[in-house]
Amino acid sequence: MGQSLKMLLVDDDQALTGLLESVIRRGLHRKVHLTTLCDSSAATRWIDEHRPGLVLTDLEMPGISGWEILRLAKQRNPLSQVVIFSGNFSRDALVRASKLGADDYVLKSIDLTEVLCVLKQACERIARWEESLLRTVSWRMVSKARIA
């Protein structure tokens, strides 16, 4: 990952968003360019314009839900890593998140180390995918040059 990854954090809880922002900036300071939004409608517009590589979203928010954030993020950037961060857990929600393409599902808690660990893993996954993509493109260019 040569340049920092565009990351979006969406949660209507401003206090939690501030805390998460601080943890993410300290833990991933050189890996991500973080944008935080407490308004899910603004988040959909931001996703449309910026196509982030990493999204951390709450599920239950006024207006547009985290389900719509997940759907839109995957639609705009199919390689985007979307992590659901929810205060409520149910098997149905976990299955739905998986079917919609969520890359992880983390319960909200006081200890944010797990969230940071999941986000670091997502960054590593993206870096591996980018490296594989670059190798594939390079290999195809070399193959075409040999044929010509």
Stockholm file with secondary structure:
# STOCKHOLM 1.0

chainA/1-148         MGQSLKMLLVDDDQALTGLLESVIRRGLHRKVHLTTLCDSSAATRWIDEHRPGLVLTDLEMPGISGWEILRLAKQRNPLSQVVIFSGNFSRDALVRASKLGADDYVLKSIDLTEVLCVLKQACERIARWEESLLRTVSWRMVSKARIA
#=GR chainA/1-148 SS CCSCEEEEEECSCHHHHHHHHHHHHHHSTTTEEEEEESCHHHHHHHHHHHCCSEEEECSCCSSSCHHHHHHHHHHHCTTCEEEEEESCCCHHHHHHHHHTTCSEEEECCSCCHHHHHHHHHHHHHHHHHHHHHHHHHHHHHHHHHHHC
#=GC SS_cons         CCSCEEEEEECSCHHHHHHHHHHHHHHSTTTEEEEEESCHHHHHHHHHHHCCSEEEECSCCSSSCHHHHHHHHHHHCTTCEEEEEESCCCHHHHHHHHHTTCSEEEECCSCCHHHHHHHHHHHHHHHHHHHHHHHHHHHHHHHHHHHC
//
